Amino acid sequence: MAKTRNKNIQAKLVFLGDMGAGKTSLVSRFVRGQFSDFQESTIGAAFFTQVLSLNEATIKLDIWDTAGQERYHSLAPMYYRGAAAAVVVYDLTSSESFERAKKWVQELQRQGNPNLIKFLVANKVDLEEKRKVGNEEGEPYAKENGLNFLETSAKTAHNVNELFYEIACLLFSQQRSWQKLLRLGLLE
């Protein structure tokens, strides 16, 4: 078996969504392994980095956690421009949060990067008894709009690591595809 060289990939990942959806909590749970019941609102954006080791590659994620308040909405394009992946998060206990997530998805579609890896994440699955948006709404919407879909809980860590590892695997796969096309002379 041929020994393959380990690849290093650096990618920008942006989190978008409504205030209170749990973007910062998801990132904090992944990067620091911590959860706080009383998370202060993000002002503008917060930046984190995390390195993931896959069998074939090392992926360094530059994670931008954007503010969810309406007054910061106009700044969002500055953060998702040049991103390799975007995660739109909504609070599954709020129909309004899901509706605003749809607006973020439309905005990402308008910005037109066909290679952008996109996820729709229904957060707060630990609050099942307060659920207002069912999986039967979120998942079909994601599929119809070309997004990957996951339900998570930053509080219990349910699917949090899986989210970031799925993104890393998709980034690696995309990178390999581009390299193959370059070798075949199909890309410049």
N, C-alpha and C positions, 0 to 999 in steps of 0.2 A: 504494500500500500504506500502510495506516494505521500510524503510528508508535506502538508500545506503550510504556507507561511501565515502567521496570524495577522489579520488586517486591523488597522486602527481607523475608526470612523468617528468623526465629530459631527454632530447634528444639532440643529436648533429645534426645540420643541416648545410650542406655545399652548398655554391653557386659557380658554375663553369661556365665558358664561356669566350668568346672573350673579349679583351679589348674594352671598349666603348659600350658593350651590355646593360649596365645599372644595373649591379649586385649591386653595392654600392648604387645607387639611389633607387632601390627597397627596400633594407634593411633599408636605412635611412628613406625612406617614411614610412615604417612600424614601426620602432622602435622609431623614433623621430617625425614623422608626418611632415617631412620637405623634400623639394626638392630644389636642386641647379642646375641651368643651367650649372654651371662650376664646375664639380666634379673632383677633382684631382685623378690621377691614384692611385690605391691601390698598395702598395709595399709589396710583400710577401702575407700577409693576414691581415684582420682586424677582430676583435672579438666583438660580441654584444650579449647581452642576452635580452630576452623578455619573460614575463610570460603571458600565455593565460588561461582564465578561461572558461571551457566548463561546461555544466550542471553536467556532471559526473566526471570531473577531472580538475586538474590544471596542465598545461603543461608548463614546463620551457624549452625554446629553447636556446641552446648555438649555436649561428649562426656564422659560419666562412665564411667570404666574401673573396674569393681568388683573387689574382691578375690575370689579363687576358693576360699580356704581355708574349710572348713566353719564355723569359729568366727565368720566374718563373714557367713554366709548370712542371718542374721536381720536384718541391716542393709539387704539388697538392696531390699526394698520402698520404703524411703526414697529410693533412687536412681531406681528405675524409675517411681515415682509421678509423673504429669505428663509422662512422656516421650512424644515424638511417634514415636519409633522405638526398637526394641530389636534387638540383635544377640546371638544365642546362639552361642558359639564352642566347638567341640570339636577335640581333637587327633586327627586321623585315624589316628595310630599307636596309639591306645588305645581299646579297646572300652568300658572303664569311663568314659572321658571322654564318649563318645557317649551312654551310658546316663544319665549325670548331666546332659547337655545336654537330654535328653528331660524330665527333672524340671524344668529351668528353663522349658522350653516349656510344660509343664503349669501351672507357677506363673503364667506370663504369661497363659495362657488363663483361669485362675481370677480374675485381677485384673480381667478383664472390659472392658477398653477396646477396643471393636470397631474403632476407627479407628487403633489402634497398628500401625505398619508394622513387620513382624517378618522378620528374616533368620536363617537357620541357616547357619553358616559352618563348613566343614571346613577347618581350618588345617593347615599343614605339608605341603602337597602336594609340596614338594621332597624329602620323605622317602618317596617312592613305594615303595622297596624294603622299608620297614618298615610299610607300610600294613596296618591291621587292620580299618578300616571303609571299605567300598567305596562309590563313588558310587551304586551300585544299592541301597544301604541308606539313605544320607543324603538323596538327592533325593526318593525316594518318600515318606519320612517327612515331609519338609518340606511337600510338596504336600498330603498328607493332612491336615496340621495348619494349612494356610493361611499357610505361611511361604515367603518367597523363599529360594533356595538358591544358594550359591557355594562353590567350593573356592578356597582362597587359600594363599599362602606369604608370611609376613612377611619371611622371609629373602631371597627372590628378588624380592619385591614383586609376585608373580603375583596378579592380580585385586584388589590392595589398593585402588588408586585407583578401579577399577570399582565396588567395593563402596560406597564413600562417594558416588560420583557417582550410582549407582542409587538410593541412599537419598535424595539431594538431589532427583533428578528425581521420585521418588514423593511426596516432601513438597510439591514445587511443584504437581504434578498434583492432589494432595488439596486443597491450598489453593485452587486454581482451581475445583474442584468445589464447595467450600463457598461461595465467593464467588458462583458462578452460582446455587446454591440460595437464597442470601440475596437476590439480585436478583429471583429469581422469587417470593419471598415464601414459600418452602417451609421456611425455617429462621428462627428468631427470633434 
